[in-house]
Amino acid sequence: MSQLNWQKSSFSGDRADCVEIASAGDLVYIRESDDPTTIVATTPTKLAAWLHSAKAGEFDHLTEA
């Protein structure tokens, strides 16, 4: 996994609480930069569906204080 080209979210800035993403073969990998040992693997199709739902606000209730 360390050989992958990890890209940080542009919303992260210099803070440690950011998300990084990389791809290899038929999978996309997502991790938190402050805990790079925990990695979620998914397909581009499933990630696209999740992003579509997130953009539509389906998960907003999970981020409300």
C-alpha positions as CSV (number, residue, x, y, z in Angstrom):
1,M,0.0,0.0,0.0
2,S,2.9,2.4,0.6
3,Q,3.7,2.3,-3.1
4,L,0.4,3.7,-4.1
5,N,0.0,7.4,-5.2
6,W,-2.1,8.6,-2.2
7,Q,-3.9,11.9,-2.8
8,K,-5.1,14.1,0.1
9,S,-8.4,15.8,0.0
10,S,-8.1,19.5,-0.9
11,F,-10.3,20.3,2.1
12,S,-7.8,18.9,4.5
13,G,-5.1,21.5,4.3
14,D,-2.3,20.9,6.7
15,R,-4.5,19.3,9.3
16,A,-4.0,15.6,10.3
17,D,-7.7,14.8,10.0
18,C,-7.9,14.3,6.3
19,V,-8.9,11.6,3.9
20,E,-6.5,10.1,1.3
21,I,-7.5,8.1,-1.8
22,A,-5.5,6.0,-4.3
23,S,-6.3,3.4,-6.9
24,A,-4.6,0.3,-8.2
25,G,-6.0,-2.3,-10.6
26,D,-9.8,-2.5,-10.3
27,L,-10.0,-1.1,-6.7
28,V,-10.0,2.3,-5.1
29,Y,-8.5,2.7,-1.6
30,I,-9.5,5.2,1.1
31,R,-7.7,5.9,4.4
32,E,-7.3,8.5,7.0
33,S,-4.0,10.2,7.1
34,D,-3.8,10.1,10.9
35,D,-4.4,6.3,10.8
36,P,-2.9,5.0,7.5
37,T,-3.1,1.4,8.6
38,T,-6.9,1.3,8.3
39,I,-7.8,1.2,4.6
40,V,-11.2,0.7,2.9
41,A,-11.2,-0.9,-0.5
42,T,-14.0,-0.5,-2.9
43,T,-14.7,-0.5,-6.7
44,P,-15.0,2.8,-8.7
45,T,-18.7,2.0,-9.3
46,K,-19.5,1.6,-5.6
47,L,-17.5,4.7,-4.7
48,A,-19.3,6.8,-7.4
49,A,-22.7,5.6,-6.0
50,W,-21.7,6.6,-2.5
51,L,-20.4,10.0,-3.6
52,H,-23.7,10.6,-5.5
53,S,-25.6,9.8,-2.3
54,A,-23.3,12.0,-0.2
55,K,-23.7,14.9,-2.6
56,A,-27.5,14.5,-2.4
57,G,-27.3,14.9,1.4
58,E,-28.3,11.3,2.3
59,F,-25.6,11.2,5.0
60,D,-25.9,14.7,6.4
61,H,-27.6,13.5,9.6
62,L,-24.3,11.7,10.5
63,T,-22.3,14.9,10.6
64,E,-24.7,17.1,12.5
65,A,-23.7,18.0,16.0
